[in-house]
Amino acid sequence: MSDSKTTNFTNPSTFILLGIPGLEAAHIWISIPFCAMYAIALLGNFTILFIIKTEPSLHEPMFFFLCMLAITDLVTSTATLPKMLSIFWFNSREISFSACLTQLYFIHCFSGMESGILVAMALDRYVAICHPLRHSTILTNSVVVKIGLALVLRSGILTLPYPLLARRCPYCRTNIIPHSFCRHIGVINLACADIRISSYYGLFHLLSVLGIDVFFIAVSYTLILRAIFRLPTKDARLKTFRTCISHLCAILALYIPDFFSSFTQRFGQNLPVHFLVLFASVYLLVPPVLHPIIYGVRTKQIRDRLLRLFKHKET
């Protein structure tokens, strides 16, 4: 372990994750809310999957997309939290080079996939509100499957250069990552070579995934709002708009923390390192925790099925 801080290696076999730098003494206390959030994310998303699977009336495009969202949330949180908690609880800071690149790939891949699923859900809301009579013929099960496969392929292919570029870089400075998990920018900054290609690709990935997704979501809701305002009565407009609230909350739960994390990483040089790392660690857990709560509370079919499940257990 003492060799880990030297600079006489070309490619390290392991990296050292520091957890939350500067707050090592408080790692045990910090782990409590993280563990609670992870437990809520697991319980909530598995509950969503169980309810949709066992309730035939929920076998509709919107709920199939919700299943995809729950799966991505489970993978994203599970890719980071177990290792993070092992650092907090057992001071297990070492992570192999391959495992670090794998974690990096899963985080970026499924985060991009999550953004794409929100676009698909926006498409579902657009068709349901603007073309209600054709909803079942436009968004058939086969179309939903094709959309899901397209999102997997898009995210999987566009994220693949991250670990490939990181693997080909020489590392001769240090193998210490001042973070609680492996991120592309955190790993590539340790390289002792020109990293402009990786930086440019990171910007391209951001614009081609999040930028395009946000654009399509904005276009969808522009058309949705235009259709809503054309409805004859205020009650009809409110009733129709309420069907979008869960999706809008899910969008905010993903993009607002993502925006602030990206903003602070790029322009928060004067902020303490422990604040930046803590915020980046929390932001990955926010969507997995909030999404099942949002859809569990806001979606009547899921709420009713959950209440029936609890009443059945009580009897």
Secondary structure, DSSP 8 states (H G I E B T S, - for coil): -GGGG-S--SS-SEEEE-SSTT-GGGHHHHHHHHHHHHHHHHHHHHHHHHHHHH-GGG-SHHHHHHHHHHHHHHHHHHHHHHHHHHHHHH---EEEHHHHHHHHHHHHHHHHHHHHHHHHHHHHHHHHHHSGGGHHHHS-HHHHHHHHHHHHHHHHHHHTHHHHHHHTS---S--EESSSS--HHHHHTT-SS--HHHHHHHHHHHIIIIIHHHHHHHHHHHHHHHHHHTSSSHHHHHHHHHHHHHHHHHHHHHHHHHHHHHHHHHH-TTS-HHHHHHHHHHHTTHHHHHHHHHHHHH-HHHHHHHHHHHHHHH-
